[in-house]
């Protein structure tokens, strides 16, 4: 009778899992959860918890789960954005692709979880979009040559760098190009922008300091397609066939601004070539804008001057204008001129003498020169007359006599020796 009682008791104990640590007997968990033996609760499988492996905060799973090994904890958000919660964070801490932080802040071991889970998510979701949050501009790699440029959208600010690129273009100070012959060792990057007919493109390149606060000196040139206009690098260090529309090299740590108009009937592709002065290189932002071509911006839309006898013809400015006519020295005076210019035209009768005088405002140093019509190239190597001797705020005067037997078209160009910049002036024209 005693043996029978003990056997029944033992059978009941087994059925009730008496003394066992398995509290999951007979329990079924849904949605991929598993039963925890010690507590009997349904939880995430150990492979997903803590942000390790695939689901631990990588670009795919973004850090779901609550484990110890990293991840984004309770708030570990979506895979695409790299985390939207407290640990993975939007904005500075982790961010979406657009606004997210850098790799360190957006999911490294510290902010986004352990190395196995958070770091991968931080890099994919943070670095690509986070630079915009930190430095301004959409991260964008520069093209290495004019044959393989990176295409920019007008009105978008980009952040890029020429570090690690090759040295494909070498510029000197000739006509509209800038470089002073000191771009021979620096890498260069190329961007392309589509400019509609009748529009002026303005591009601004602003250098960014490195982590030690040191800045660098970019050189920027604007070139019209095709890629052949970017020239061919020669063994002696020069570049043949280079045709710049505008160039700028103002100094270390300062923004460089270039601009040119599209006078054709269709869309034109322009190259923005970013180089470095004296071997320097670094990061920068590049932004572009479009505007209508103003009157008298080039020989193509020059303002016609009536035959006057010394009267005041124009009180105008070169501010807001672009460099459409560039000259070489000594064919057009003692300086090359690649600043913003304004162009006028005169029909000069045979045997008559044209005298033009420009008087600038204080602080503006204009150049004045005459070019033979009926058209004038963007790169002028020979002028009918030129003057750039007056200095800042001083008057410049040019004179030319038509010794031919027929009326001669002549362009009067108010320019500046370098870009950017400009100013207000008055122009007097006399034909006698």
DACORLIN-V180017 format. One record per backbone hydrogen bond with DSSP energy under -1.0 kcal/mol. NH is the residue of the N-H (numbers start at 1). CO is the residue of the C=O. E is the energy in kcal/mol with one decimal. If there is no record, write none. Layout:
NH:CO:E
NH:CO:E
//
This chain:
5:1:-1.5
6:2:-2.1
7:3:-2.1
8:4:-1.8
9:5:-2.3
10:6:-2.5
11:7:-2.1
12:8:-2.1
13:9:-2.0
14:10:-2.1
15:11:-2.0
16:12:-1.6
17:14:-1.5
18:13:-3.2
20:17:-1.9
23:21:-1.0
23:37:-1.9
27:24:-2.7
33:30:-2.0
34:43:-2.7
36:41:-2.9
40:36:-3.6
43:34:-2.9
48:45:-1.8
49:45:-1.0
52:49:-1.1
62:58:-2.5
72:63:-1.0
76:73:-1.8
83:78:-1.1
89:85:-2.0
93:90:-1.2
95:89:-4.1
100:96:-2.5
106:102:-2.5
108:104:-1.1
112:108:-2.4
118:114:-2.8
122:118:-2.6
123:119:-2.4
124:120:-2.1
125:121:-2.3
126:122:-2.0
127:122:-1.0
130:126:-3.9
134:130:-1.6
135:131:-2.9
138:157:-2.7
140:159:-2.6
143:190:-2.0
150:190:-1.9
152:192:-2.8
155:288:-1.1
156:153:-1.7
158:286:-2.3
159:138:-2.5
160:284:-2.9
162:282:-1.7
165:162:-1.9
174:172:-1.5
177:174:-2.2
182:179:-2.7
188:166:-2.1
189:274:-2.4
190:143:-2.5
191:272:-2.1
192:150:-2.3
193:270:-2.4
195:268:-3.4
198:262:-2.3
199:196:-1.5
200:291:-3.7
201:260:-2.8
202:289:-2.4
203:258:-3.0
204:287:-2.7
205:256:-2.8
206:285:-2.5
208:283:-2.6
210:214:-2.8
213:210:-2.1
219:275:-2.1
220:248:-2.4
221:273:-2.0
222:246:-3.4
223:271:-2.5
225:269:-2.5
229:226:-2.0
230:227:-2.0
231:228:-1.7
232:240:-2.5
234:238:-3.3
237:234:-1.7
240:232:-2.5
243:229:-2.5
245:222:-3.8
246:222:-1.3
248:220:-2.6
253:216:-2.4
254:251:-1.4
256:205:-2.9
258:203:-2.3
260:201:-1.9
262:199:-2.5
268:195:-2.8
270:193:-2.6
271:223:-4.0
272:191:-2.6
273:221:-2.9
274:189:-2.9
275:219:-3.4
277:217:-2.9
278:182:-3.3
280:277:-1.8
284:160:-2.5
285:206:-2.3
286:158:-2.1
287:204:-2.1
289:202:-1.8
291:200:-1.4
293:198:-1.8
296:301:-2.1
297:294:-1.1
303:343:-1.8
305:345:-3.4
310:429:-1.0
313:427:-2.6
314:427:-1.6
316:425:-1.3
318:423:-1.9
321:318:-2.0
324:322:-1.2
326:378:-3.0
327:337:-1.3
328:380:-1.4
332:328:-1.4
333:330:-1.2
339:416:-2.0
341:322:-2.1
342:414:-2.3
343:296:-2.6
344:412:-2.7
345:303:-2.3
346:410:-2.9
348:408:-2.9
351:402:-2.9
352:349:-1.8
354:400:-3.6
355:430:-2.8
356:398:-2.3
357:428:-2.4
358:396:-2.7
359:426:-2.5
361:424:-2.1
364:361:-1.8
367:415:-2.2
368:387:-2.7
369:413:-1.8
370:385:-2.9
371:411:-2.2
373:409:-3.0
380:326:-3.7
383:331:-1.9
384:370:-2.5
387:368:-2.7
393:364:-2.6
394:391:-1.9
396:358:-2.0
398:356:-2.5
400:354:-2.4
402:352:-2.7
403:401:-1.1
408:348:-3.0
410:346:-2.7
411:371:-3.1
412:344:-2.9
413:369:-2.8
414:342:-2.8
415:367:-2.9
425:316:-2.8
426:359:-1.9
427:314:-2.8
428:357:-2.5
429:311:-1.4
430:355:-2.7
431:308:-2.8
432:353:-2.1
//
